[in-house]
Amino acid sequence: MPFNYKPLFKLLIDNDMKKTDLREAIGIGPSTLAKFEKGDNVSLDVIDKLCTYFKVQPNDILEHKAGDE
């Protein structure tokens, strides 16, 4: 997958949050949380909720990995 969510997982650690805490805080389902773990695409609405909640920019949530990386 061209995206990974390592920055999001770091944000969770920095904020002493569990993934289930995040789910409840921004109102996402377990399947969306699983997408983060697999590196699958999520909607921009979800990225918007994360950015708003953590008061960060999208690059603080996800990374783009080009081609063969």
C-alpha positions, 0 to 999 in steps of 0.5 A: 500500500502506498500509505502507512499510518505510523505517525498516527500510531505515534500520536496515540502513544504520545497521547497515552491513548489506545486504539479503542479510545480513538475509535470512541473519540472520533466515532469510527468503527472497528473496520476503519481501525483495521484499515489503519492497521493494514495500511489500507485507504480510509476516507478523507472524512476520517482523515479530517476527523483525526486532524480535527481531533488531534489539531494536526495536519494530514502529514502528521497522521499518515505517510506516503510511500512511493513505488518500491519502498 
